[in-house]
Amino acid sequence: MGTTAEWSRLPVGRHELRQDAVLALVLGGALTITTVLYGSAGVYGEDQAAWWVSALVIVANAVPIAYRRRFPMSAAIVSALAFASSQLLRVPELFVVNFTLFIALYSVGAWCADRVRAEAVRWVVIGGMFAWLFIAISFGWAIPNALPNDGDSLIPPAIAYSLIDIVINVVYFGAAWYAGNRAWASAVAKHQLDERTAELAAERERSAAQAVTIERVRIARELHDVVAHHVSLMGVQAGAARRVIDRDPAQATASLGVVEESARTAVEELRRMLGTLRSSDDALGDHGAPSTEGLGRIGELADSARTAGHPTEYVVVGDTRDVPPTVSAVAFRIAQEAVTNVLKHAGPDARADVRVRYLDDGVEVEVTDDGHGERAARNTTGSGLGHVGMRERVAAVGGRIEIGPRARGGYLVRAWLPTT
């Protein structure tokens, strides 16, 4: 049902307090009316309580209802005492007073956060009421001929009357107990539902933020792949053209042609990537990868490395076959990043080797260089984003990648990507 440590319905707001005050006033008015009517009917005859005693008992029964949600246990105890006093003092009210006690007992079960104390208070009140009932029954039986059995009824009138009183009280107090507990359980369930709703809303916000972050990383990776390769190639060719422009204008012209072609290709790839990013999610393909590149263009990377002055061998091992578009795009981007690193770090005369292997359960892309150029000491001042991007791409498709220097010199990038 819930505990104090977990949650409490108290304190209540002003709206609930106003409702309780209005309910107390209504019950007080009803008690006054029924008391006057019962008194006029002569319920207790000459033993009827004085008017001022009746007024005090009416107040004692009605006032606790105004505090039934703020102080539920105290209100129940006061209501029980007021109920008993109305009987002991012969106050002519036998109807509405049952509602005040019922509401007070119900409120303990519905509003008291300390469930152990709520159970204890209700047991004390109900136990006291039944003790009083049995005492009254005992005194009734002690009066000779109080309910004479003049007929041949199956059950003697005294026993039947007592059983009726017991059943009525069991139903009365049982209903108050059950209704209070159900109201508390309903409130706890609503509170838990509100908490889960808030948690789901927070989780949706976190997921949306994560999705934005992942998308930014993906776009940054695509931009890095597109820009780094072509800009590096343009830098190498522009430097070559500058060095030979005086003594070999034809070579300089060829180098500048490569720069122009690389710039045009970079712009085209950027336009295609941005256009894909603006399209609907359905057009993004598997994993939302905007790249349309694939294994078939890895040979172009080898050609670009040769054009930049790096003797490059391109080898395809195994029978070529169709692979998933995402795997094909990842393979191309890894080869592109690796070739870009050769152009940037391996030295102007380094040799490169680009291989694509079609295996039974995947495809393997390998790019190596011998690192024996004029500046054989590899520049390691890069940002490292290229390596991070390669590892992320491979992890996204469940592959493996090996990146690092070779024992006999140079550098190795080898990635295995699953195709099944």
Contacts in CASP RR format, 6 or more apart in sequence:
PFRMAT RR
TARGET T0000
AUTHOR 0000-0000-0000
METHOD contacts of the structure
MODEL  1
MGTTAEWSRLPVGRHELRQDAVLALVLGGALTITTVLYGSAGVYGEDQAA
WWVSALVIVANAVPIAYRRRFPMSAAIVSALAFASSQLLRVPELFVVNFT
LFIALYSVGAWCADRVRAEAVRWVVIGGMFAWLFIAISFGWAIPNALPND
GDSLIPPAIAYSLIDIVINVVYFGAAWYAGNRAWASAVAKHQLDERTAEL
AAERERSAAQAVTIERVRIARELHDVVAHHVSLMGVQAGAARRVIDRDPA
QATASLGVVEESARTAVEELRRMLGTLRSSDDALGDHGAPSTEGLGRIGE
LADSARTAGHPTEYVVVGDTRDVPPTVSAVAFRIAQEAVTNVLKHAGPDA
RADVRVRYLDDGVEVEVTDDGHGERAARNTTGSGLGHVGMRERVAAVGGR
IEIGPRARGGYLVRAWLPTT
1 115 0 8 1.000
1 181 0 8 1.000
1 184 0 8 1.000
1 185 0 8 1.000
1 188 0 8 1.000
2 115 0 8 1.000
2 184 0 8 1.000
2 188 0 8 1.000
3 113 0 8 1.000
3 114 0 8 1.000
3 115 0 8 1.000
4 113 0 8 1.000
4 114 0 8 1.000
4 115 0 8 1.000
7 113 0 8 1.000
7 188 0 8 1.000
7 191 0 8 1.000
8 113 0 8 1.000
9 69 0 8 1.000
9 110 0 8 1.000
9 111 0 8 1.000
9 113 0 8 1.000
9 184 0 8 1.000
9 187 0 8 1.000
10 69 0 8 1.000
10 70 0 8 1.000
10 111 0 8 1.000
10 113 0 8 1.000
11 70 0 8 1.000
12 69 0 8 1.000
12 70 0 8 1.000
12 111 0 8 1.000
16 69 0 8 1.000
17 69 0 8 1.000
17 70 0 8 1.000
20 65 0 8 1.000
20 66 0 8 1.000
20 67 0 8 1.000
20 68 0 8 1.000
20 69 0 8 1.000
20 70 0 8 1.000
21 66 0 8 1.000
23 65 0 8 1.000
23 66 0 8 1.000
23 103 0 8 1.000
24 62 0 8 1.000
24 63 0 8 1.000
24 64 0 8 1.000
24 65 0 8 1.000
24 66 0 8 1.000
25 62 0 8 1.000
27 61 0 8 1.000
27 62 0 8 1.000
27 65 0 8 1.000
27 96 0 8 1.000
27 99 0 8 1.000
27 100 0 8 1.000
27 103 0 8 1.000
28 58 0 8 1.000
28 59 0 8 1.000
28 61 0 8 1.000
28 62 0 8 1.000
28 96 0 8 1.000
29 62 0 8 1.000
30 96 0 8 1.000
30 99 0 8 1.000
31 58 0 8 1.000
31 61 0 8 1.000
31 62 0 8 1.000
31 93 0 8 1.000
31 96 0 8 1.000
31 97 0 8 1.000
31 100 0 8 1.000
32 58 0 8 1.000
34 93 0 8 1.000
34 94 0 8 1.000
34 95 0 8 1.000
34 96 0 8 1.000
35 54 0 8 1.000
35 58 0 8 1.000
35 91 0 8 1.000
35 92 0 8 1.000
35 93 0 8 1.000
38 92 0 8 1.000
38 93 0 8 1.000
38 94 0 8 1.000
38 95 0 8 1.000
39 48 0 8 1.000
39 92 0 8 1.000
41 92 0 8 1.000
42 48 0 8 1.000
42 92 0 8 1.000
43 92 0 8 1.000
43 94 0 8 1.000
44 90 0 8 1.000
44 92 0 8 1.000
47 90 0 8 1.000
48 90 0 8 1.000
48 92 0 8 1.000
49 57 0 8 1.000
49 89 0 8 1.000
49 90 0 8 1.000
49 91 0 8 1.000
49 92 0 8 1.000
53 89 0 8 1.000
53 91 0 8 1.000
54 91 0 8 1.000
54 92 0 8 1.000
54 93 0 8 1.000
57 82 0 8 1.000
57 85 0 8 1.000
57 86 0 8 1.000
57 89 0 8 1.000
57 91 0 8 1.000
57 93 0 8 1.000
58 91 0 8 1.000
58 93 0 8 1.000
60 78 0 8 1.000
60 81 0 8 1.000
60 82 0 8 1.000
60 85 0 8 1.000
61 79 0 8 1.000
61 82 0 8 1.000
61 83 0 8 1.000
61 86 0 8 1.000
61 97 0 8 1.000
61 100 0 8 1.000
62 100 0 8 1.000
63 78 0 8 1.000
64 74 0 8 1.000
64 75 0 8 1.000
64 76 0 8 1.000
64 78 0 8 1.000
64 79 0 8 1.000
64 82 0 8 1.000
64 100 0 8 1.000
64 104 0 8 1.000
65 75 0 8 1.000
65 79 0 8 1.000
65 100 0 8 1.000
65 103 0 8 1.000
65 104 0 8 1.000
67 74 0 8 1.000
67 75 0 8 1.000
68 75 0 8 1.000
68 76 0 8 1.000
68 103 0 8 1.000
68 104 0 8 1.000
68 107 0 8 1.000
68 111 0 8 1.000
69 107 0 8 1.000
69 111 0 8 1.000
72 104 0 8 1.000
72 107 0 8 1.000
72 108 0 8 1.000
72 109 0 8 1.000
72 110 0 8 1.000
72 111 0 8 1.000
72 112 0 8 1.000
72 118 0 8 1.000
73 108 0 8 1.000
73 112 0 8 1.000
73 117 0 8 1.000
73 118 0 8 1.000
73 121 0 8 1.000
75 104 0 8 1.000
75 107 0 8 1.000
75 108 0 8 1.000
76 104 0 8 1.000
76 105 0 8 1.000
76 107 0 8 1.000
76 108 0 8 1.000
76 121 0 8 1.000
76 122 0 8 1.000
76 125 0 8 1.000
77 121 0 8 1.000
77 124 0 8 1.000
77 125 0 8 1.000
78 104 0 8 1.000
79 100 0 8 1.000
79 101 0 8 1.000
79 103 0 8 1.000
79 104 0 8 1.000
79 105 0 8 1.000
80 101 0 8 1.000
80 104 0 8 1.000
80 125 0 8 1.000
80 128 0 8 1.000
80 129 0 8 1.000
82 97 0 8 1.000
82 100 0 8 1.000
83 97 0 8 1.000
83 100 0 8 1.000
83 101 0 8 1.000
83 129 0 8 1.000
84 129 0 8 1.000
84 132 0 8 1.000
85 91 0 8 1.000
86 93 0 8 1.000
86 97 0 8 1.000
98 172 0 8 1.000
101 176 0 8 1.000
102 172 0 8 1.000
102 175 0 8 1.000
102 176 0 8 1.000
105 122 0 8 1.000
105 125 0 8 1.000
105 126 0 8 1.000
105 173 0 8 1.000
105 176 0 8 1.000
105 177 0 8 1.000
105 180 0 8 1.000
106 176 0 8 1.000
106 179 0 8 1.000
106 180 0 8 1.000
106 183 0 8 1.000
107 180 0 8 1.000
108 118 0 8 1.000
108 121 0 8 1.000
108 122 0 8 1.000
108 180 0 8 1.000
109 118 0 8 1.000
109 122 0 8 1.000
109 177 0 8 1.000
109 180 0 8 1.000
109 181 0 8 1.000
109 183 0 8 1.000
109 184 0 8 1.000
110 179 0 8 1.000
110 180 0 8 1.000
110 181 0 8 1.000
110 183 0 8 1.000
110 184 0 8 1.000
110 187 0 8 1.000
111 184 0 8 1.000
112 118 0 8 1.000
112 121 0 8 1.000
112 184 0 8 1.000
115 184 0 8 1.000
122 177 0 8 1.000
126 173 0 8 1.000
126 177 0 8 1.000
129 169 0 8 1.000
129 173 0 8 1.000
130 169 0 8 1.000
133 165 0 8 1.000
133 166 0 8 1.000
133 169 0 8 1.000
137 162 0 8 1.000
137 165 0 8 1.000
140 146 0 8 1.000
140 158 0 8 1.000
141 158 0 8 1.000
141 162 0 8 1.000
146 158 0 8 1.000
147 156 0 8 1.000
147 157 0 8 1.000
147 158 0 8 1.000
147 161 0 8 1.000
148 157 0 8 1.000
149 156 0 8 1.000
149 157 0 8 1.000
149 158 0 8 1.000
153 160 0 8 1.000
155 163 0 8 1.000
217 392 0 8 1.000
218 288 0 8 1.000
218 289 0 8 1.000
219 277 0 8 1.000
220 385 0 8 1.000
221 385 0 8 1.000
221 389 0 8 1.000
221 392 0 8 1.000
221 393 0 8 1.000
222 273 0 8 1.000
222 290 0 8 1.000
222 291 0 8 1.000
223 270 0 8 1.000
223 273 0 8 1.000
224 385 0 8 1.000
224 386 0 8 1.000
224 389 0 8 1.000
225 291 0 8 1.000
225 333 0 8 1.000
225 336 0 8 1.000
225 337 0 8 1.000
226 266 0 8 1.000
226 269 0 8 1.000
226 270 0 8 1.000
226 273 0 8 1.000
227 266 0 8 1.000
227 270 0 8 1.000
228 337 0 8 1.000
228 340 0 8 1.000
228 386 0 8 1.000
229 301 0 8 1.000
229 304 0 8 1.000
229 336 0 8 1.000
229 337 0 8 1.000
229 339 0 8 1.000
229 340 0 8 1.000
229 343 0 8 1.000
230 262 0 8 1.000
230 263 0 8 1.000
230 265 0 8 1.000
230 266 0 8 1.000
230 269 0 8 1.000
231 262 0 8 1.000
231 266 0 8 1.000
232 340 0 8 1.000
232 343 0 8 1.000
232 344 0 8 1.000
233 258 0 8 1.000
233 259 0 8 1.000
233 262 0 8 1.000
233 304 0 8 1.000
233 307 0 8 1.000
233 308 0 8 1.000
233 340 0 8 1.000
233 343 0 8 1.000
234 258 0 8 1.000
234 259 0 8 1.000
234 262 0 8 1.000
234 263 0 8 1.000
235 259 0 8 1.000
236 308 0 8 1.000
236 309 0 8 1.000
236 343 0 8 1.000
236 348 0 8 1.000
237 255 0 8 1.000
237 256 0 8 1.000
237 257 0 8 1.000
237 258 0 8 1.000
237 259 0 8 1.000
237 262 0 8 1.000
237 307 0 8 1.000
237 308 0 8 1.000
238 255 0 8 1.000
238 256 0 8 1.000
238 259 0 8 1.000
239 255 0 8 1.000
240 251 0 8 1.000
240 252 0 8 1.000
240 255 0 8 1.000
240 308 0 8 1.000
240 309 0 8 1.000
241 251 0 8 1.000
241 252 0 8 1.000
241 253 0 8 1.000
241 255 0 8 1.000
241 256 0 8 1.000
241 259 0 8 1.000
242 252 0 8 1.000
244 251 0 8 1.000
244 252 0 8 1.000
244 255 0 8 1.000
245 252 0 8 1.000
258 304 0 8 1.000
258 307 0 8 1.000
258 308 0 8 1.000
262 304 0 8 1.000
272 292 0 8 1.000
273 290 0 8 1.000
273 291 0 8 1.000
275 290 0 8 1.000
276 283 0 8 1.000
276 284 0 8 1.000
276 290 0 8 1.000
276 292 0 8 1.000
277 290 0 8 1.000
281 288 0 8 1.000
284 290 0 8 1.000
285 325 0 8 1.000
285 326 0 8 1.000
286 324 0 8 1.000
286 325 0 8 1.000
286 326 0 8 1.000
287 326 0 8 1.000
287 396 0 8 1.000
287 397 0 8 1.000
289 325 0 8 1.000
289 326 0 8 1.000
289 329 0 8 1.000
289 330 0 8 1.000
291 329 0 8 1.000
291 332 0 8 1.000
291 333 0 8 1.000
292 329 0 8 1.000
293 328 0 8 1.000
293 329 0 8 1.000
293 332 0 8 1.000
293 333 0 8 1.000
293 336 0 8 1.000
294 325 0 8 1.000
294 328 0 8 1.000
294 329 0 8 1.000
294 331 0 8 1.000
294 332 0 8 1.000
295 320 0 8 1.000
295 323 0 8 1.000
295 328 0 8 1.000
295 331 0 8 1.000
295 332 0 8 1.000
295 356 0 8 1.000
295 363 0 8 1.000
296 328 0 8 1.000
296 332 0 8 1.000
297 332 0 8 1.000
298 314 0 8 1.000
298 331 0 8 1.000
298 332 0 8 1.000
298 335 0 8 1.000
298 354 0 8 1.000
298 356 0 8 1.000
298 365 0 8 1.000
299 314 0 8 1.000
299 354 0 8 1.000
301 332 0 8 1.000
301 335 0 8 1.000
301 336 0 8 1.000
301 339 0 8 1.000
301 354 0 8 1.000
302 312 0 8 1.000
302 313 0 8 1.000
302 314 0 8 1.000
302 339 0 8 1.000
302 352 0 8 1.000
302 354 0 8 1.000
303 312 0 8 1.000
303 314 0 8 1.000
304 339 0 8 1.000
305 312 0 8 1.000
305 339 0 8 1.000
305 342 0 8 1.000
305 343 0 8 1.000
305 352 0 8 1.000
305 354 0 8 1.000
306 312 0 8 1.000
308 343 0 8 1.000
309 348 0 8 1.000
309 349 0 8 1.000
310 342 0 8 1.000
310 343 0 8 1.000
310 346 0 8 1.000
310 348 0 8 1.000
310 349 0 8 1.000
310 350 0 8 1.000
310 351 0 8 1.000
310 352 0 8 1.000
310 369 0 8 1.000
311 351 0 8 1.000
311 352 0 8 1.000
312 351 0 8 1.000
312 352 0 8 1.000
312 353 0 8 1.000
312 354 0 8 1.000
313 351 0 8 1.000
313 352 0 8 1.000
313 353 0 8 1.000
313 354 0 8 1.000
314 354 0 8 1.000
314 355 0 8 1.000
315 353 0 8 1.000
315 354 0 8 1.000
315 355 0 8 1.000
315 356 0 8 1.000
316 355 0 8 1.000
316 356 0 8 1.000
316 357 0 8 1.000
316 358 0 8 1.000
317 355 0 8 1.000
317 356 0 8 1.000
317 357 0 8 1.000
317 358 0 8 1.000
318 357 0 8 1.000
318 358 0 8 1.000
319 358 0 8 1.000
320 358 0 8 1.000
321 358 0 8 1.000
323 331 0 8 1.000
323 362 0 8 1.000
323 363 0 8 1.000
323 417 0 8 1.000
323 419 0 8 1.000
324 419 0 8 1.000
326 396 0 8 1.000
326 397 0 8 1.000
327 362 0 8 1.000
327 363 0 8 1.000
327 397 0 8 1.000
327 417 0 8 1.000
327 418 0 8 1.000
327 419 0 8 1.000
330 393 0 8 1.000
330 394 0 8 1.000
330 396 0 8 1.000
330 397 0 8 1.000
330 415 0 8 1.000
330 417 0 8 1.000
331 356 0 8 1.000
331 363 0 8 1.000
331 365 0 8 1.000
331 415 0 8 1.000
331 417 0 8 1.000
333 390 0 8 1.000
333 393 0 8 1.000
334 365 0 8 1.000
334 367 0 8 1.000
334 390 0 8 1.000
334 393 0 8 1.000
334 394 0 8 1.000
334 401 0 8 1.000
334 413 0 8 1.000
334 415 0 8 1.000
335 354 0 8 1.000
335 356 0 8 1.000
335 365 0 8 1.000
335 367 0 8 1.000
337 386 0 8 1.000
337 389 0 8 1.000
337 390 0 8 1.000
337 413 0 8 1.000
338 367 0 8 1.000
338 390 0 8 1.000
338 413 0 8 1.000
339 352 0 8 1.000
339 354 0 8 1.000
339 367 0 8 1.000
341 386 0 8 1.000
341 411 0 8 1.000
341 413 0 8 1.000
342 350 0 8 1.000
342 352 0 8 1.000
342 367 0 8 1.000
342 369 0 8 1.000
342 411 0 8 1.000
344 379 0 8 1.000
345 378 0 8 1.000
345 379 0 8 1.000
345 380 0 8 1.000
345 411 0 8 1.000
346 352 0 8 1.000
346 369 0 8 1.000
346 370 0 8 1.000
346 371 0 8 1.000
346 373 0 8 1.000
346 378 0 8 1.000
346 410 0 8 1.000
346 411 0 8 1.000
347 371 0 8 1.000
347 373 0 8 1.000
347 374 0 8 1.000
347 375 0 8 1.000
347 376 0 8 1.000
348 373 0 8 1.000
348 374 0 8 1.000
348 375 0 8 1.000
349 372 0 8 1.000
349 373 0 8 1.000
349 374 0 8 1.000
350 369 0 8 1.000
350 370 0 8 1.000
350 371 0 8 1.000
350 372 0 8 1.000
350 373 0 8 1.000
350 376 0 8 1.000
350 410 0 8 1.000
351 369 0 8 1.000
351 370 0 8 1.000
351 371 0 8 1.000
351 372 0 8 1.000
352 367 0 8 1.000
352 368 0 8 1.000
352 369 0 8 1.000
353 366 0 8 1.000
353 367 0 8 1.000
353 368 0 8 1.000
353 369 0 8 1.000
354 366 0 8 1.000
354 367 0 8 1.000
355 364 0 8 1.000
355 365 0 8 1.000
355 366 0 8 1.000
355 367 0 8 1.000
356 363 0 8 1.000
356 364 0 8 1.000
356 365 0 8 1.000
356 366 0 8 1.000
357 363 0 8 1.000
357 364 0 8 1.000
357 365 0 8 1.000
357 366 0 8 1.000
359 416 0 8 1.000
361 418 0 8 1.000
361 419 0 8 1.000
361 420 0 8 1.000
362 416 0 8 1.000
362 417 0 8 1.000
362 418 0 8 1.000
362 419 0 8 1.000
362 420 0 8 1.000
363 416 0 8 1.000
363 417 0 8 1.000
363 419 0 8 1.000
364 414 0 8 1.000
364 415 0 8 1.000
364 416 0 8 1.000
364 417 0 8 1.000
365 413 0 8 1.000
365 414 0 8 1.000
365 415 0 8 1.000
365 417 0 8 1.000
366 412 0 8 1.000
366 413 0 8 1.000
366 414 0 8 1.000
366 415 0 8 1.000
367 412 0 8 1.000
367 413 0 8 1.000
367 414 0 8 1.000
368 406 0 8 1.000
368 410 0 8 1.000
368 411 0 8 1.000
368 412 0 8 1.000
368 413 0 8 1.000
369 410 0 8 1.000
369 411 0 8 1.000
370 409 0 8 1.000
370 410 0 8 1.000
371 378 0 8 1.000
371 409 0 8 1.000
371 410 0 8 1.000
371 411 0 8 1.000
372 409 0 8 1.000
372 410 0 8 1.000
378 405 0 8 1.000
378 410 0 8 1.000
378 411 0 8 1.000
387 403 0 8 1.000
390 401 0 8 1.000
390 403 0 8 1.000
390 413 0 8 1.000
390 415 0 8 1.000
391 401 0 8 1.000
391 403 0 8 1.000
394 400 0 8 1.000
394 401 0 8 1.000
394 415 0 8 1.000
394 417 0 8 1.000
397 417 0 8 1.000
397 418 0 8 1.000
398 417 0 8 1.000
398 418 0 8 1.000
399 415 0 8 1.000
399 416 0 8 1.000
399 417 0 8 1.000
399 418 0 8 1.000
400 415 0 8 1.000
400 416 0 8 1.000
401 413 0 8 1.000
401 414 0 8 1.000
401 415 0 8 1.000
401 416 0 8 1.000
402 412 0 8 1.000
402 413 0 8 1.000
402 414 0 8 1.000
402 415 0 8 1.000
403 412 0 8 1.000
403 413 0 8 1.000
404 411 0 8 1.000
404 412 0 8 1.000
404 413 0 8 1.000
405 411 0 8 1.000
405 412 0 8 1.000
406 412 0 8 1.000
END
